[in-house]
Amino acid sequence: MLQLESPTPRIPKQCLFLDRDGTLIKEEHYLRDPSKVVLENGVVEGLRLFQNLGYRLVVISNQSGISRSLISTSELESVNKRIAELLEFECIRISSWHHCPHLPDQGCSCRKPATGLFLSADAIHPVDWDNSIMVGDKPSDIQAGMALGLFTALVTTGYGQNHEEWAHEMSVPVINSLLDLATLIVCKHD
């Protein structure tokens, strides 16, 4: 009898969910030009630490510029490709990219603070929800993470400085960079 190889088990893994604009890269209003991609300070060092701790890196991004006809899906993909190239040069790999193209008033299930993009990531690679993290520069990033019971942090890059008071009221840690977040998590692991 022919013995078929059993499928690889889909073991949940801890993830670092990252907002893109203002968190991973410098905020550039409806960025469509890959040559304008600039990584935020502390991104490379922070992501390297998370990767070394065994976190899967997943980008979750609202991109309403697509519905507004300000950027195309191919332009978005070109920008993401450039970010991936910059990170891969540093031996950092993004496991998957997820974006919502909808306008805020379209009532979709994928635009943060909704959790649809996180669930689509889980369908690709199972998430260990109890040990995963969401970081972003806007309340919608934090609210999405909180809705899933994730540890969340507001980064002061991008629009983050505008939301520090809100974060403090919500008892959400405020950090200055992804390196600061990584250092905080490393201390929790020790």
Beta strands, then each sheet from edge to edge (+ up, - down):
strand 1: 15-18
strand 2: 56-62
strand 3: 96-100
strand 4: 133-136
strand 5: 151-155
strand 6: 174-175
sheet 1: 3+ 2+ 1+ 4+ 5+ 6+
end
